[in-house]
Amino acid sequence: MFFFIGGIQPKTVDLEETARLCPACGLAQARLRRVDHYLSLFFIPLFPVKRGEPVVICDRCGAVSAPDAPWESVPPKPARRDCPQCGSALDPSFKYCPRCGTRI
């Protein structure tokens, strides 16, 4: 009796060593990769069956995007606001000034 243990398995290939900016989280931890499929025998990849398309995959958040995604897709940082009463710098999420207590 003969058992054939084999099949098609994916293998991820890094295409670039340098990191790119992730369009989702904005950190430079995304890399250009390609997922190729190989015919394997006893879990050893032997022959490439299908070559995948290059995509940018983020190591941190796992987001997948096209390699030619525009830089504008990175969310811009909110503008800094100043308190109208005392002039101190405020976080955009503040509703009251922590220094003088004025409602923003």
N, CA, C and O atoms as a GROMACS GRO file, in nm:
protein
  416
    1MET      N    1   0.085  -0.117   0.000
    1MET     CA    2   0.000   0.000   0.000
    1MET      C    3   0.090   0.124   0.000
    1MET      O    4   0.190   0.128   0.070
    2PHE      N    5   0.052   0.224  -0.079
    2PHE     CA    6   0.134   0.345  -0.094
    2PHE      C    7   0.049   0.467  -0.062
    2PHE      O    8  -0.061   0.484  -0.115
    3PHE      N    9   0.100   0.552   0.026
    3PHE     CA   10   0.032   0.677   0.060
    3PHE      C   11   0.112   0.793   0.004
    3PHE      O   12   0.234   0.801   0.020
    4PHE      N   13   0.042   0.883  -0.063
    4PHE     CA   14   0.105   1.002  -0.121
    4PHE      C   15   0.067   1.120  -0.033
    4PHE      O   16  -0.049   1.160  -0.028
    5ILE      N   17   0.164   1.176   0.036
    5ILE     CA   18   0.140   1.292   0.121
    5ILE      C   19   0.197   1.412   0.050
    5ILE      O   20   0.319   1.431   0.045
    6GLY      N   21   0.110   1.492  -0.005
    6GLY     CA   22   0.154   1.609  -0.079
    6GLY      C   23   0.038   1.702  -0.103
    6GLY      O   24  -0.075   1.676  -0.061
    7GLY      N   25   0.066   1.810  -0.172
    7GLY     CA   26  -0.038   1.907  -0.203
    7GLY      C   27   0.023   2.040  -0.240
    7GLY      O   28   0.142   2.050  -0.270
    8ILE      N   29  -0.063   2.141  -0.238
    8ILE     CA   30  -0.022   2.277  -0.271
    8ILE      C   31  -0.013   2.355  -0.140
    8ILE      O   32  -0.106   2.353  -0.060
    9GLN      N   33   0.099   2.423  -0.120
    9GLN     CA   34   0.114   2.504   0.001
    9GLN      C   35   0.168   2.642  -0.035
    9GLN      O   36   0.247   2.656  -0.129
   10PRO      N   37   0.126   2.745   0.040
   10PRO     CA   38   0.175   2.881   0.014
   10PRO      C   39   0.311   2.904   0.077
   10PRO      O   40   0.346   2.844   0.179
   11LYS      N   41   0.388   2.993   0.015
   11LYS     CA   42   0.517   3.034   0.069
   11LYS      C   43   0.531   3.184   0.045
   11LYS      O   44   0.519   3.230  -0.068
   12THR      N   45   0.555   3.261   0.152
   12THR     CA   46   0.568   3.406   0.141
   12THR      C   47   0.713   3.443   0.112
   12THR      O   48   0.805   3.396   0.179
   13VAL      N   49   0.731   3.528   0.011
   13VAL     CA   50   0.864   3.571  -0.032
   13VAL      C   51   0.875   3.721  -0.013
   13VAL      O   52   0.791   3.796  -0.063
   14ASP      N   53   0.979   3.768   0.059
   14ASP     CA   54   1.004   3.911   0.074
   14ASP      C   55   1.072   3.962  -0.052
   14ASP      O   56   1.172   3.905  -0.096
   15LEU      N   57   1.019   4.070  -0.110
   15LEU     CA   58   1.075   4.127  -0.233
   15LEU      C   59   1.167   4.244  -0.206
   15LEU      O   60   1.254   4.275  -0.288
   16GLU      N   61   1.151   4.310  -0.092
   16GLU     CA   62   1.236   4.423  -0.054
   16GLU      C   63   1.276   4.409   0.092
   16GLU      O   64   1.200   4.359   0.174
   17GLU      N   65   1.396   4.455   0.123
   17GLU     CA   66   1.444   4.453   0.261
   17GLU      C   67   1.400   4.578   0.337
   17GLU      O   68   1.382   4.574   0.459
   18THR      N   69   1.383   4.689   0.266
   18THR     CA   70   1.348   4.815   0.331
   18THR      C   71   1.200   4.818   0.365
   18THR      O   72   1.116   4.768   0.291
   19ALA      N   73   1.170   4.879   0.478
   19ALA     CA   74   1.032   4.892   0.522
   19ALA      C   75   0.967   5.013   0.457
   19ALA      O   76   1.034   5.112   0.425
   20ARG      N   77   0.836   5.005   0.439
   20ARG     CA   78   0.757   5.115   0.384
   20ARG      C   79   0.659   5.163   0.490
   20ARG      O   80   0.639   5.097   0.592
   21LEU      N   81   0.598   5.279   0.464
   21LEU     CA   82   0.493   5.328   0.553
   21LEU      C   83   0.365   5.249   0.529
   21LEU      O   84   0.325   5.229   0.414
   22CYS      N   85   0.303   5.206   0.636
   22CYS     CA   86   0.176   5.133   0.626
   22CYS      C   87   0.063   5.234   0.604
   22CYS      O   88   0.054   5.331   0.679
   23PRO      N   89  -0.022   5.212   0.504
   23PRO     CA   90  -0.134   5.304   0.482
   23PRO      C   91  -0.237   5.301   0.594
   23PRO      O   92  -0.312   5.397   0.611
   24ALA      N   93  -0.243   5.192   0.671
   24ALA     CA   94  -0.345   5.181   0.776
   24ALA      C   95  -0.299   5.242   0.908
   24ALA      O   96  -0.369   5.326   0.965
   25CYS      N   97  -0.180   5.202   0.958
   25CYS     CA   98  -0.136   5.250   1.089
   25CYS      C   99  -0.034   5.363   1.081
   25CYS      O  100  -0.011   5.431   1.181
   26GLY      N  101   0.027   5.385   0.965
   26GLY     CA  102   0.119   5.496   0.948
   26GLY      C  103   0.261   5.469   0.995
   26GLY      O  104   0.345   5.560   0.989
   27LEU      N  105   0.292   5.349   1.040
   27LEU     CA  106   0.427   5.317   1.086
   27LEU      C  107   0.507   5.253   0.973
   27LEU      O  108   0.451   5.194   0.881
   28ALA      N  109   0.637   5.266   0.980
   28ALA     CA  110   0.724   5.211   0.876
   28ALA      C  111   0.757   5.065   0.906
   28ALA      O  112   0.872   5.030   0.933
   29GLN      N  113   0.654   4.979   0.902
   29GLN     CA  114   0.674   4.837   0.928
   29GLN      C  115   0.608   4.751   0.822
   29GLN      O  116   0.586   4.632   0.845
   30ALA      N  117   0.576   4.809   0.708
   30ALA     CA  118   0.515   4.733   0.599
   30ALA      C  119   0.624   4.693   0.500
   30ALA      O  120   0.716   4.769   0.473
   31ARG      N  121   0.612   4.574   0.446
   31ARG     CA  122   0.712   4.522   0.352
   31ARG      C  123   0.643   4.470   0.227
   31ARG      O  124   0.530   4.421   0.231
   32LEU      N  125   0.715   4.482   0.115
   32LEU     CA  126   0.666   4.431  -0.013
   32LEU      C  127   0.689   4.281  -0.017
   32LEU      O  128   0.803   4.234  -0.007
   33ARG      N  129   0.579   4.205  -0.032
   33ARG     CA  130   0.587   4.059  -0.030
   33ARG      C  131   0.502   4.000  -0.141
   33ARG      O  132   0.419   4.067  -0.201
   34ARG      N  133   0.527   3.872  -0.166
   34ARG     CA  134   0.449   3.798  -0.265
   34ARG      C  135   0.423   3.659  -0.208
   34ARG      O  136   0.512   3.600  -0.146
   35VAL      N  137   0.303   3.606  -0.227
   35VAL     CA  138   0.268   3.473  -0.180
   35VAL      C  139   0.267   3.381  -0.301
   35VAL      O  140   0.180   3.392  -0.388
   36ASP      N  141   0.364   3.289  -0.307
   36ASP     CA  142   0.374   3.190  -0.414
   36ASP      C  143   0.319   3.057  -0.365
   36ASP      O  144   0.325   3.027  -0.245
   37HIS      N  145   0.265   2.977  -0.457
   37HIS     CA  146   0.213   2.845  -0.423
   37HIS      C  147   0.303   2.739  -0.485
   37HIS      O  148   0.338   2.747  -0.602
   38TYR      N  149   0.339   2.640  -0.404
   38TYR     CA  150   0.431   2.535  -0.446
   38TYR      C  151   0.364   2.399  -0.431
   38TYR      O  152   0.285   2.376  -0.340
   39LEU      N  153   0.398   2.309  -0.523
   39LEU     CA  154   0.361   2.170  -0.510
   39LEU      C  155   0.459   2.108  -0.412
   39LEU      O  156   0.580   2.116  -0.431
   40SER      N  157   0.406   2.046  -0.306
   40SER     CA  158   0.495   1.992  -0.203
   40SER      C  159   0.474   1.842  -0.189
   40SER      O  160   0.365   1.790  -0.211
   41LEU      N  161   0.580   1.776  -0.152
   41LEU     CA  162   0.578   1.633  -0.125
   41LEU      C  163   0.638   1.613   0.013
   41LEU      O  164   0.753   1.651   0.038
   42PHE      N  165   0.562   1.553   0.103
   42PHE     CA  166   0.603   1.535   0.242
   42PHE      C  167   0.643   1.669   0.304
   42PHE      O  168   0.744   1.679   0.375
   43PHE      N  169   0.564   1.773   0.276
   43PHE     CA  170   0.579   1.908   0.332
   43PHE      C  171   0.707   1.977   0.287
   43PHE      O  172   0.751   2.072   0.352
   44ILE      N  173   0.767   1.933   0.179
   44ILE     CA  174   0.885   1.998   0.122
   44ILE      C  175   0.844   2.059  -0.012
   44ILE      O  176   0.803   1.986  -0.102
   45PRO      N  177   0.853   2.193  -0.026
   45PRO     CA  178   0.814   2.256  -0.153
   45PRO      C  179   0.908   2.213  -0.266
   45PRO      O  180   1.030   2.224  -0.254
   46LEU      N  181   0.849   2.164  -0.377
   46LEU     CA  182   0.929   2.114  -0.488
   46LEU      C  183   0.925   2.205  -0.610
   46LEU      O  184   1.029   2.250  -0.658
   47PHE      N  185   0.804   2.232  -0.661
   47PHE     CA  186   0.789   2.308  -0.785
   47PHE      C  187   0.692   2.424  -0.764
   47PHE      O  188   0.588   2.408  -0.701
   48PRO      N  189   0.726   2.541  -0.818
   48PRO     CA  190   0.630   2.652  -0.811
   48PRO      C  191   0.513   2.625  -0.905
   48PRO      O  192   0.532   2.588  -1.021
   49VAL      N  193   0.393   2.645  -0.853
   49VAL     CA  194   0.271   2.623  -0.931
   49VAL      C  195   0.212   2.756  -0.975
   49VAL      O  196   0.174   2.773  -1.091
   50LYS      N  197   0.204   2.850  -0.882
   50LYS     CA  198   0.143   2.980  -0.911
   50LYS      C  199   0.222   3.089  -0.841
   50LYS      O  200   0.252   3.078  -0.722
   51ARG      N  201   0.255   3.192  -0.915
   51ARG     CA  202   0.326   3.307  -0.859
   51ARG      C  203   0.224   3.414  -0.826
   51ARG      O  204   0.143   3.452  -0.911
   52GLY      N  205   0.227   3.463  -0.702
   52GLY     CA  206   0.130   3.562  -0.657
   52GLY      C  207   0.167   3.704  -0.700
   52GLY      O  208   0.276   3.729  -0.750
   53GLU      N  209   0.074   3.795  -0.679
   53GLU     CA  210   0.094   3.936  -0.707
   53GLU      C  211   0.165   4.002  -0.588
   53GLU      O  212   0.139   3.966  -0.474
   54PRO      N  213   0.253   4.098  -0.613
   54PRO     CA  214   0.318   4.167  -0.501
   54PRO      C  215   0.219   4.257  -0.426
   54PRO      O  216   0.141   4.330  -0.488
   55VAL      N  217   0.223   4.249  -0.294
   55VAL     CA  218   0.139   4.331  -0.208
   55VAL      C  219   0.224   4.383  -0.093
   55VAL      O  220   0.330   4.329  -0.063
   56VAL      N  221   0.177   4.489  -0.029
   56VAL     CA  222   0.244   4.545   0.088
   56VAL      C  223   0.169   4.494   0.211
   56VAL      O  224   0.049   4.519   0.227
   57ILE      N  225   0.240   4.422   0.299
   57ILE     CA  226   0.182   4.365   0.420
   57ILE      C  227   0.252   4.426   0.540
   57ILE      O  228   0.375   4.425   0.549
   58CYS      N  229   0.173   4.480   0.634
   58CYS     CA  230   0.229   4.542   0.754
   58CYS      C  231   0.257   4.435   0.859
   58CYS      O  232   0.172   4.350   0.886
   59ASP      N  233   0.377   4.440   0.918
   59ASP     CA  234   0.413   4.344   1.023
   59ASP      C  235   0.340   4.373   1.153
   59ASP      O  236   0.316   4.281   1.231
   60ARG      N  237   0.303   4.497   1.177
   60ARG     CA  238   0.243   4.534   1.304
   60ARG      C  239   0.092   4.514   1.307
   60ARG      O  240   0.040   4.446   1.395
   61CYS      N  241   0.021   4.572   1.210
   61CYS     CA  242  -0.125   4.565   1.212
   61CYS      C  243  -0.183   4.461   1.118
   61CYS      O  244  -0.301   4.429   1.127
   62GLY      N  245  -0.101   4.407   1.025
   62GLY     CA  246  -0.149   4.304   0.934
   62GLY      C  247  -0.226   4.355   0.814
   62GLY      O  248  -0.285   4.276   0.741
   63ALA      N  249  -0.228   4.486   0.792
   63ALA     CA  250  -0.302   4.542   0.680
   63ALA      C  251  -0.235   4.505   0.548
   63ALA      O  252  -0.112   4.495   0.540
   64VAL      N  253  -0.316   4.483   0.446
   64VAL     CA  254  -0.268   4.447   0.313
   64VAL      C  255  -0.312   4.556   0.217
   64VAL      O  256  -0.429   4.594   0.216
   65SER      N  257  -0.219   4.607   0.136
   65SER     CA  258  -0.253   4.711   0.040
   65SER      C  259  -0.174   4.690  -0.089
   65SER      O  260  -0.081   4.610  -0.093
   66ALA      N  261  -0.212   4.762  -0.192
   66ALA     CA  262  -0.144   4.754  -0.320
   66ALA      C  263  -0.007   4.819  -0.309
   66ALA      O  264   0.011   4.910  -0.229
   67PRO      N  265   0.091   4.773  -0.388
   67PRO     CA  266   0.225   4.832  -0.377
   67PRO      C  267   0.234   4.976  -0.424
   67PRO      O  268   0.327   5.047  -0.386
   68ASP      N  269   0.140   5.021  -0.504
   68ASP     CA  270   0.142   5.159  -0.553
   68ASP      C  271   0.037   5.244  -0.482
   68ASP      O  272  -0.016   5.338  -0.541
   69ALA      N  273   0.007   5.212  -0.355
   69ALA     CA  274  -0.089   5.290  -0.278
   69ALA      C  275  -0.035   5.431  -0.258
   69ALA      O  276   0.083   5.448  -0.229
   70PRO      N  277  -0.119   5.533  -0.272
   70PRO     CA  278  -0.071   5.670  -0.258
   70PRO      C  279  -0.033   5.702  -0.114
   70PRO      O  280  -0.089   5.647  -0.019
   71TRP      N  281   0.064   5.793  -0.099
   71TRP     CA  282   0.108   5.834   0.034
   71TRP      C  283  -0.002   5.908   0.108
   71TRP      O  284   0.000   5.913   0.231
   72GLU      N  285  -0.098   5.965   0.035
   72GLU     CA  286  -0.204   6.040   0.100
   72GLU      C  287  -0.298   5.949   0.178
   72GLU      O  288  -0.381   5.999   0.255
   73SER      N  289  -0.288   5.816   0.160
   73SER     CA  290  -0.376   5.726   0.232
   73SER      C  291  -0.338   5.714   0.380
   73SER      O  292  -0.417   5.663   0.459
   74VAL      N  293  -0.219   5.761   0.417
   74VAL     CA  294  -0.180   5.763   0.558
   74VAL      C  295  -0.260   5.873   0.626
   74VAL      O  296  -0.260   5.987   0.578
   75PRO      N  297  -0.329   5.842   0.736
   75PRO     CA  298  -0.411   5.945   0.800
   75PRO      C  299  -0.326   6.061   0.850
   75PRO      O  300  -0.226   6.039   0.919
   76PRO      N  301  -0.364   6.183   0.816
   76PRO     CA  302  -0.285   6.298   0.862
   76PRO      C  303  -0.302   6.320   1.012
   76PRO      O  304  -0.406   6.288   1.070
   77LYS      N  305  -0.198   6.375   1.073
   77LYS     CA  306  -0.207   6.407   1.215
   77LYS      C  307  -0.297   6.529   1.232
   77LYS      O  308  -0.291   6.622   1.153
   78PRO      N  309  -0.381   6.528   1.335
   78PRO     CA  310  -0.467   6.644   1.358
   78PRO      C  311  -0.386   6.768   1.392
   78PRO      O  312  -0.279   6.759   1.453
   79ALA      N  313  -0.436   6.882   1.351
   79ALA     CA  314  -0.367   7.008   1.375
   79ALA      C  315  -0.366   7.041   1.524
   79ALA      O  316  -0.459   7.009   1.597
   80ARG      N  317  -0.258   7.105   1.567
   80ARG     CA  318  -0.247   7.146   1.707
   80ARG      C  319  -0.335   7.267   1.730
   80ARG      O  320  -0.341   7.358   1.647
   81ARG      N  321  -0.402   7.268   1.843
   81ARG     CA  322  -0.487   7.382   1.878
   81ARG      C  323  -0.427   7.455   1.996
   81ARG      O  324  -0.354   7.397   2.077
   82ASP      N  325  -0.459   7.583   2.006
   82ASP     CA  326  -0.416   7.665   2.119
   82ASP      C  327  -0.539   7.713   2.194
   82ASP      O  328  -0.645   7.736   2.134
   83CYS      N  329  -0.524   7.729   2.324
   83CYS     CA  330  -0.633   7.780   2.407
   83CYS      C  331  -0.655   7.929   2.375
   83CYS      O  332  -0.558   8.005   2.373
   84PRO      N  333  -0.779   7.971   2.349
   84PRO     CA  334  -0.803   8.113   2.320
   84PRO      C  335  -0.782   8.203   2.441
   84PRO      O  336  -0.759   8.323   2.426
   85GLN      N  337  -0.789   8.148   2.562
   85GLN     CA  338  -0.776   8.228   2.683
   85GLN      C  339  -0.630   8.247   2.724
   85GLN      O  340  -0.584   8.360   2.740
   86CYS      N  341  -0.558   8.134   2.741
   86CYS     CA  342  -0.420   8.143   2.794
   86CYS      C  343  -0.314   8.116   2.688
   86CYS      O  344  -0.196   8.144   2.712
   87GLY      N  345  -0.351   8.062   2.571
   87GLY     CA  346  -0.256   8.039   2.463
   87GLY      C  347  -0.173   7.913   2.474
   87GLY      O  348  -0.081   7.894   2.395
   88SER      N  349  -0.202   7.824   2.570
   88SER     CA  350  -0.124   7.700   2.583
   88SER      C  351  -0.164   7.600   2.475
   88SER      O  352  -0.277   7.602   2.426
   89ALA      N  353  -0.070   7.514   2.440
   89ALA     CA  354  -0.096   7.413   2.337
   89ALA      C  355  -0.189   7.306   2.391
   89ALA      O  356  -0.175   7.260   2.505
   90LEU      N  357  -0.286   7.265   2.308
   90LEU     CA  358  -0.385   7.167   2.350
   90LEU      C  359  -0.387   7.048   2.254
   90LEU      O  360  -0.357   7.061   2.136
   91ASP      N  361  -0.424   6.934   2.308
   91ASP     CA  362  -0.449   6.816   2.226
   91ASP      C  363  -0.584   6.838   2.155
   91ASP      O  364  -0.675   6.894   2.216
   92PRO      N  365  -0.599   6.796   2.030
   92PRO     CA  366  -0.725   6.819   1.959
   92PRO      C  367  -0.846   6.753   2.023
   92PRO      O  368  -0.959   6.794   1.996
   93SER      N  369  -0.826   6.652   2.107
   93SER     CA  370  -0.940   6.585   2.170
   93SER      C  371  -0.989   6.655   2.297
   93SER      O  372  -1.095   6.620   2.349
   94PHE      N  373  -0.914   6.754   2.349
   94PHE     CA  374  -0.953   6.823   2.471
   94PHE      C  375  -1.075   6.911   2.447
   94PHE      O  376  -1.086   6.977   2.344
   95LYS      N  377  -1.166   6.912   2.545
   95LYS     CA  378  -1.282   7.001   2.540
   95LYS      C  379  -1.266   7.119   2.635
   95LYS      O  380  -1.332   7.222   2.622
   96TYR      N  381  -1.174   7.101   2.733
   96TYR     CA  382  -1.143   7.208   2.828
   96TYR      C  383  -0.991   7.223   2.835
   96TYR      O  384  -0.918   7.125   2.820
   97CYS      N  385  -0.945   7.343   2.858
   97CYS     CA  386  -0.802   7.368   2.873
   97CYS      C  387  -0.757   7.317   3.010
   97CYS      O  388  -0.815   7.356   3.111
   98PRO      N  389  -0.654   7.230   3.017
   98PRO     CA  390  -0.610   7.180   3.146
   98PRO      C  391  -0.538   7.285   3.230
   98PRO      O  392  -0.521   7.267   3.351
   99ARG      N  393  -0.495   7.393   3.168
   99ARG     CA  394  -0.421   7.498   3.240
   99ARG      C  395  -0.513   7.600   3.305
   99ARG      O  396  -0.498   7.632   3.423
  100CYS      N  397  -0.611   7.650   3.226
  100CYS     CA  398  -0.697   7.756   3.280
  100CYS      C  399  -0.843   7.713   3.296
  100CYS      O  400  -0.921   7.782   3.362
  101GLY      N  401  -0.882   7.598   3.237
  101GLY     CA  402  -1.019   7.549   3.254
  101GLY      C  403  -1.121   7.607   3.157
  101GLY      O  404  -1.240   7.582   3.172
  102THR      N  405  -1.078   7.684   3.060
  102THR     CA  406  -1.170   7.744   2.962
  102THR      C  407  -1.225   7.635   2.870
  102THR      O  408  -1.152   7.547   2.826
  103ARG      N  409  -1.357   7.644   2.842
  103ARG     CA  410  -1.417   7.549   2.748
  103ARG      C  411  -1.373   7.585   2.607
  103ARG      O  412  -1.374   7.702   2.568
  104ILE      N  413  -1.333   7.483   2.530
  104ILE     CA  414  -1.284   7.505   2.395
  104ILE      C  415  -1.398   7.491   2.296
  104ILE      O  416  -1.377   7.505   2.175
   0.00000   0.00000   0.00000
